[in-house]
Amino acid sequence: MSDRKPVYGRRTARRSRADLGSPGAFPFTRGVHPTMYLGKLWTMRQYAGFGTAEETNARFRHLLAAGQTGLSVAFDLPTQMGYDSDHVMADGEVGRAGVAIDTVDDLERLCHEIPLDQVSTSMTINATAAILLAMYVVVGEEQGVPHQKLEGTLQNDILKEYIARGTYIYPRKRRSGSRPTSSGSPPPRA
């Protein structure tokens, strides 16, 4: 038997602190769940996505059967940049570093036979995050899962993509004296 208490508060703290609130309550400084991971194990995900929606779906179903409790979707560069797979700018990149998703039908094939009300899905995508989230809600509804029952996380940080990878979908303001590279992306850092 452990000497650990299920929740520690101001009375059990070694020194006085400002009121941190309770676990599962605003301002969530002590976690989002009232019992944290005593009642529910944390979500385990492996970042995966490659080729077609069908290929990635097979990988996801394998991972879920092996005990994974959530999905972490890696999208290909054209999807991240907002290009359809048949766009000239997507040439050579489709399905290469992640799964290609152009339509709701693609996302349905990605989630086929995966119970979206039983898994948490992380979508690592930034500039087109709102579009992919809308598609995900539609796929959930098509499975009979109301949007309130969908769980997961979504990146929506266009600055991270610009700073970390030099990618962007919104025109950037040119500084006087700077010239874009032939690809339109900013020049690589020295």
C-alpha positions, 0 to 999 in steps of 0.5 A, a space after each residue: 500500500 502506498 503512502 501517497 494521497 490521491 490529491 495534495 492541497 494547501 494543507 499538505 504542502 510544505 510551504 504556503 502557496 497561492 490557491 492553485 485550484 483543484 484538479 479538474 477545475 478552472 484554472 486547471 493548474 493542477 490538471 484537466 481531470 479531477 483524478 488525473 491519471 488515477 482513474 484514466 491512463 494517459 493517452 499513448 500515441 505514435 506519430 504515424 502517417 504515410 502514403 494514402 489514407 488506406 495505408 495509414 488506416 491499416 497502420 492505425 488499426 494495427 497500432 490500436 490493436 497493439 494497445 495504443 489508445 490514441 492516434 497522432 496523424 502525420 500529414 504530408 507537406 501538400 496537405 499542410 500547405 493547403 494544396 490538393 495532391 494534384 496541384 503542380 506545387 505538390 509534385 513529388 511530395 504527395 504521401 511522402 512525409 505523411 498521409 495525403 488528405 484532400 477531401 472529407 472522403 480521404 479523411 473518412 478512409 483514414 478513419 474507416 473502422 476506427 471508433 472515433 468516440 473511443 480514441 483521442 486524435 492528435 492532428 499535427 497540422 498548422 495552417 490548415 488545422 481548421 479545415 482538417 478539424 471541420 472534416 474530422 467533425 463531419 467524419 465523426 458525424 458520419 460515424 454517428 459520433 456527435 462532435 461533443 464526443 470527439 477528443 483530441 488535440 490540434 496544432 494551430 501555430 502558423 508561426 511555428 511552421 514558418 520559423 521551424 520549417 520555412 513553410 507558410 501559406 499566407 503571403 509574407 510582407 517583404 522587407 526592403 532589400 530582401 528577395 524571396 528564393 525561387 520556391 517562394 520560401 524564405 532563404 535558408 538560415 546560415 
